Amino acid sequence: MAKAGGGLIWATAEDLARNRPVVLSMYRQILRALNSPALPLGHAARLAKKAECRAIFIFGAEERSLHNIRDLLDAARHTLGILNRGRLP
């Protein structure tokens, strides 16, 4: 375990288990938001956005840094807010 500024920077098994449901929930919410008819997307563009989202979360699932996991969740919340307003991120 590496330390930076007195705190651990690598996620423990408990951290990963605690964050997993939150990350999965954000992923599902973003996919649901991408299905919204309010978004100006054709079928192919909608599938491309879903694939992009899936790739980001697949790479994020392998992340072990607490800071990067927190950043992924912050970006996901921001993206979801934009999608819920009917705009594309």
C-alpha positions as CSV (number, residue, x, y, z in Angstrom):
1,M,0.0,0.0,0.0
2,A,1.4,3.4,-0.9
3,K,0.7,6.5,1.1
4,A,0.4,10.1,0.0
5,G,-0.1,12.9,2.4
6,G,-0.9,10.5,5.3
7,G,-3.8,8.7,3.5
8,L,-3.9,5.6,1.4
9,I,-4.1,6.1,-2.3
10,W,-4.9,2.5,-3.4
11,A,-8.3,1.0,-2.9
12,T,-8.7,-1.9,-0.5
13,A,-11.0,-4.8,-1.1
14,E,-13.6,-3.1,1.2
15,D,-13.3,0.2,-0.8
16,L,-13.9,-1.7,-4.1
17,A,-16.9,-3.6,-2.6
18,R,-18.4,-0.3,-1.3
19,N,-17.9,1.5,-4.6
20,R,-19.1,-1.3,-6.9
21,P,-22.9,-0.8,-6.4
22,V,-22.5,3.0,-6.8
23,V,-20.5,2.6,-10.1
24,L,-22.9,0.1,-11.5
25,S,-25.9,2.3,-10.6
26,M,-24.3,5.3,-12.4
27,Y,-23.5,3.2,-15.4
28,R,-27.1,2.0,-15.7
29,Q,-28.5,5.5,-15.2
30,I,-26.3,6.9,-18.0
31,L,-27.4,4.1,-20.3
32,R,-31.1,4.8,-19.5
33,A,-30.5,8.5,-20.1
34,L,-28.9,7.7,-23.5
35,N,-32.2,5.9,-24.5
36,S,-34.2,9.1,-23.9
37,P,-36.1,10.3,-27.0
38,A,-35.3,13.9,-25.9
39,L,-31.7,13.5,-27.1
40,P,-31.1,14.4,-30.7
41,L,-29.5,11.1,-31.6
42,G,-30.1,8.7,-34.4
43,H,-29.9,5.0,-33.8
44,A,-26.3,4.6,-34.9
45,A,-25.1,7.6,-32.8
46,R,-27.0,6.3,-29.8
47,L,-25.3,2.9,-30.1
48,A,-21.9,4.7,-30.5
49,K,-22.5,6.7,-27.3
50,K,-23.5,3.6,-25.4
51,A,-20.3,1.8,-26.6
52,E,-18.2,4.8,-25.5
53,C,-19.9,4.8,-22.1
54,R,-19.3,1.0,-21.7
55,A,-15.6,1.4,-22.6
56,I,-15.1,4.1,-20.0
57,F,-16.7,2.1,-17.3
58,I,-14.9,-1.1,-18.3
59,F,-11.5,0.7,-18.0
60,G,-12.8,2.3,-14.8
61,A,-13.7,-1.0,-13.3
62,E,-10.0,-2.0,-13.3
63,E,-9.0,1.2,-11.5
64,R,-7.4,0.8,-8.1
65,S,-6.7,4.4,-7.2
66,L,-9.2,6.0,-4.8
67,H,-8.8,9.4,-6.4
68,N,-9.4,8.0,-9.9
69,I,-12.5,6.1,-8.7
70,R,-13.8,9.3,-7.2
71,D,-13.1,11.2,-10.4
72,L,-14.9,8.6,-12.4
73,L,-18.0,9.0,-10.2
74,D,-17.8,12.8,-10.3
75,A,-17.6,12.7,-14.1
76,A,-20.5,10.2,-14.3
77,R,-22.7,12.4,-12.1
78,H,-21.9,15.5,-14.3
79,T,-22.6,13.6,-17.5
80,L,-25.9,12.3,-16.1
81,G,-26.9,15.8,-15.2
82,I,-26.2,17.0,-18.7
83,L,-28.1,14.0,-20.3
84,N,-31.1,14.6,-18.0
85,R,-31.3,18.2,-19.4
86,G,-31.6,16.8,-22.9
87,R,-28.1,17.8,-24.0
88,L,-25.1,15.7,-25.1
89,P,-21.8,15.8,-23.1
